[in-house]
Amino acid sequence: MFYAGETAIISKAIPYYDVMIQNRNKDIDDGKVQGEKIDFVLLPVPHNDDQPAATTMGGEGYVAFKQKKDKGEQHAKNTFLVMEALSGAKAGNSANELALPFVRQSQVELFKGKELGQPDNLAAAKVMAENIAMPVVLELDIDKASQQKQFKEQVVKPNIQALFSGEKSPEQIAEDFKSKGQQMFGQ
């Protein structure tokens, strides 16, 4: 099916393609766009049968700080009014367009029954959100996190490029990961 152009896998952790593809299919039906209609299905996270599925996700949010040159209480109140507008009920439209979970109960209530994502995909996204695993870098101290970033930049990226260009075999890359990892992390 891949070679016939009949299927594709998009590697993204969020189901926002669901609504994009629905809109594209509608444009095809309306004659605005030429092409074949596509069905989007959010697949579960691949995992071994004896292991739980684990997803890495993150949340966005707003944080306000008072600075040394604080402008006073009215400025703080205005800041919170802006934050409220950016995360209030009507702001849930962006989450709805991206088929993401709503972050506030007011959004859930305002958009109840108006969800744009397909029910199966929204259910799959909910399961993924329920199985979040802490990213390794958040469990490291500052020095180890810095070393991990350095390893990624100096070892992982060049080796992935070497793999794609055919300059190195997977076995050579595995050996390079092991030797450079021992040098950088002392393990």
C-alpha positions, 0 to 999 in steps of 0.5 A: 500500500505504501508503494501504491501511494494508498497509505502513509504514516505521519509521525506526530504525537498530536492528532491535529492532522485529523481536522486538517484532513477533514477540511481538505476532504471537504474542499475536495467535495466542494470542488475547491481542491483536486485530489483523493480524499484521505482517512486519518486514524490516530494509531496507538503508541507502539510498544511490546506486549509485556510493556505498557504504552508510554507517551512523551507529551508536554503542556503549555501554559502561561506564567507571570513574574513581577520584575524589579521595575514592577509597574504596580498592581494595575499592571499585574491585574491587566497581565492576568486579564490577558492570561485569562483571555488567552486560556479562557473558554473561547480560547479553547477553539485552538485546542478544538482545531488541533483536536487536543484536550481542553485545558480548562473546564470552561472550554470543555463546557463551551465546546461540548458536542462541538468537538472537531476531531473524530471520536475514535481519534479523540479517544486514542489521544485521551489514552495517550495523555493518560500514559505519559512517561517523564522525559529522561532529561527532566529526571537528570541533574543539570550536568547530566542534562548538559552532557545528554544535550552534547551527546545528541549534538555531537554523536546522535545527529552526525550518526543519523546523517551518516546512516541516511547517506550510507556512510556508516552501517547501523552496527558502526553507529551502535558502536560509536554510541557505545564508545562515545557514551562511555567517554562522555558519561563515564559508564 
